[in-house]
Amino acid sequence: MPKCTFVHHTRPSHEIVRLLFERKLDAGVATHPASDTSGLVDYPLLRDPFVLALPADSPFDPEALMRGQGDLPFLRYSRNQVIGTLIEAHLRRSRISLANRFELESNQSLLGMVAEGSGWAITTPACYGRARRFHDRIDLHPFPGKEFTRTLSLFTTDVYPANMAVLIAQALRRLITQHFTDPVTQRYPWLAPGFRVLEGGDPVA
């Protein structure tokens, strides 16, 4: 692509979706929001179930923590972010109320606090995969009760060339398999097959 102009942005998912709607980006990877994305083309990449993250070898019972019992505080993702709004929506649906003492925008900071024994979190295997330096100090546990997930997708504008988007999506799926799903499911086999790459080259309208 000798005439391609490449600019890379690192933004939260809601900002990536907004920039795509404003035609300030051609393509972006983001958590699929609960809001309407009609007008964008969606290439699903990853099914990413929510799990609990506790300090390694923690004596706390995950189900007791979900009931608000124990001295280990709950660490929230910012409710300004898509992941935070998805978690809060599920807690409301499940009629679970957890004290709001810590709310963080940074995945690394949040999981770093878990690793230090300062709290526990509802997160995803992909978020855990990004925090590789903390892996030995964090244990993942299945989410108690009804499972819920998020989907990571490649989004493009409706004028972006579809053949180029398919090539990008295929490359991203290979990278996600190599760096996320394979190593994380090797460490936590119970995550398979829920934590998996979503195959196929066809977009979701």
C-alpha positions in Angstrom: 0.0 0.0 0.0 2.5 2.6 -1.1 0.0 5.5 -1.1 -1.5 4.6 2.3 -1.4 7.2 5.1 -1.3 5.3 8.4 -2.2 7.0 11.7 -2.6 4.9 14.9 -4.8 6.0 17.8 -5.1 4.4 21.2 -8.5 5.3 22.7 -11.3 3.7 24.8 -13.9 1.8 22.9 -16.6 4.5 23.1 -14.2 7.1 21.7 -13.2 4.8 18.8 -16.8 4.3 17.9 -17.5 8.1 18.1 -14.5 8.8 15.9 -15.7 6.3 13.3 -19.2 7.9 13.2 -17.5 11.3 12.8 -15.5 9.9 9.9 -12.2 10.8 11.7 -11.2 7.1 11.5 -11.6 4.5 8.8 -11.3 1.4 11.0 -11.0 0.6 14.7 -11.1 -2.2 17.1 -13.5 -1.8 20.0 -15.8 -3.5 22.4 -19.3 -3.8 20.9 -21.3 -1.1 22.7 -24.9 -1.6 23.8 -25.8 1.5 21.8 -26.8 1.5 18.1 -23.9 1.0 15.6 -25.9 1.1 12.4 -24.0 3.0 9.8 -20.8 1.1 10.7 -19.7 -2.3 9.4 -18.9 -4.9 12.1 -16.4 -7.7 11.8 -16.6 -9.7 15.1 -13.2 -10.8 16.4 -13.4 -12.2 19.9 -15.9 -13.6 22.3 -14.6 -12.4 25.7 -16.6 -13.7 28.8 -16.5 -11.9 32.1 -14.7 -13.5 35.0 -13.6 -12.6 38.5 -10.0 -11.6 39.2 -8.7 -12.2 42.7 -5.2 -11.9 44.2 -3.3 -15.2 43.7 -4.0 -17.7 46.5 -6.6 -15.5 48.0 -8.6 -17.1 50.8 -11.8 -15.2 49.8 -14.7 -17.1 48.3 -15.7 -15.6 44.9 -19.4 -16.1 45.6 -19.1 -14.4 49.0 -17.4 -11.4 47.4 -20.2 -11.1 44.9 -22.6 -10.9 47.8 -20.6 -8.0 49.2 -19.1 -10.1 52.0 -15.4 -9.9 53.1 -12.9 -7.2 53.6 -11.5 -7.2 50.0 -13.0 -4.2 48.2 -14.5 -4.3 44.7 -12.5 -2.5 42.0 -14.7 -1.1 39.2 -13.8 -0.2 35.6 -14.9 3.4 34.9 -18.5 3.6 34.0 -17.5 6.1 31.3 -16.1 3.1 29.4 -18.0 0.5 27.5 -16.6 -2.4 29.7 -17.7 -0.5 32.8 -21.3 0.1 31.5 -21.6 -3.6 30.5 -20.6 -4.8 34.0 -22.9 -2.3 35.7 -25.8 -3.3 33.5 -25.3 -7.0 34.3 -25.1 -6.2 38.1 -28.3 -4.3 37.9 -30.0 -7.1 36.0 -28.8 -9.6 38.6 -29.8 -7.3 41.5 -26.3 -7.2 42.8 -25.2 -4.1 44.7 -21.5 -3.6 45.4 -20.0 -0.7 47.3 -18.4 1.9 45.0 -15.1 2.8 46.6 -12.6 2.5 43.7 -13.3 3.2 40.0 -10.4 3.1 37.5 -10.0 3.9 33.8 -6.7 2.0 33.4 -6.8 -1.8 33.0 -3.2 -2.0 34.1 -3.8 0.0 37.2 -6.9 -2.0 38.1 -5.3 -5.4 37.7 -2.1 -4.1 39.3 -4.2 -3.3 42.4 -5.6 -6.9 42.3 -2.1 -8.3 42.0 -1.0 -6.3 45.1 -3.9 -7.7 47.1 -5.8 -4.4 47.3 -9.1 -5.7 45.9 -10.9 -7.9 43.4 -12.5 -7.1 40.0 -14.9 -8.3 37.4 -12.8 -8.4 34.2 -12.3 -10.5 31.1 -9.6 -12.9 29.9 -8.5 -10.4 27.2 -8.0 -7.7 29.8 -6.1 -10.2 31.9 -4.0 -11.1 28.9 -3.0 -7.5 28.4 -1.7 -7.3 32.0 0.9 -10.0 31.5 3.3 -8.8 34.1 0.7 -9.5 36.8 -0.3 -13.0 35.7 1.6 -14.8 38.5 -0.1 -12.7 41.1 -3.7 -12.9 39.9 -6.1 -15.9 39.8 -9.1 -15.9 37.5 -12.4 -17.5 38.6 -15.7 -18.2 36.7 -18.3 -15.6 37.1 -20.8 -16.8 39.7 -24.3 -17.1 38.3 -25.4 -16.3 34.8 -22.6 -15.9 32.3 -22.2 -12.7 30.4 -19.8 -11.7 27.7 -18.6 -8.9 25.5 -17.6 -9.0 21.8 -14.6 -7.3 20.4 -15.0 -6.2 16.8 -13.3 -4.5 14.0 -15.5 -1.6 13.0 -15.2 0.3 9.7 -17.1 3.0 8.0 -19.5 2.0 5.3 -17.3 3.5 2.6 -14.1 1.6 3.7 -13.1 -1.1 1.2 -14.6 -4.4 2.3 -11.7 -6.5 0.9 -9.2 -4.5 3.0 -11.3 -4.9 6.1 -11.5 -8.6 5.7 -7.7 -8.8 5.4 -7.3 -6.7 8.6 -9.8 -8.9 10.5 -8.1 -12.1 9.4 -4.7 -10.7 10.6 -6.2 -9.6 13.9 -7.7 -13.0 14.5 -4.3 -14.7 14.0 -2.7 -12.3 16.5 -5.5 -12.6 19.1 -5.1 -16.4 18.9 -1.3 -16.2 19.3 -1.2 -13.6 22.0 -4.5 -14.0 23.9 -6.7 -17.1 23.5 -4.0 -19.7 23.2 -1.8 -18.6 26.2 -4.7 -17.7 28.5 -6.7 -20.9 27.9 -3.5 -23.0 28.4 -3.3 -21.4 31.9 -7.1 -21.6 32.5 -8.5 -24.5 30.4 -12.0 -24.0 31.9 -12.2 -20.8 29.8 -12.4 -22.8 26.6 -14.5 -22.7 24.4 -16.2 -19.6 25.8 -13.1 -17.4 25.3 -12.6 -17.8 21.6 -11.8 -16.1 18.3 -14.9 -15.5 16.2 -14.1 -16.9 12.8 -15.4 -15.9 9.4 -14.8 -13.1 6.9 -18.3 -11.8 6.5 -19.3 -8.6 8.3 -22.3 -8.2 10.5 -24.7 -5.7 8.9 
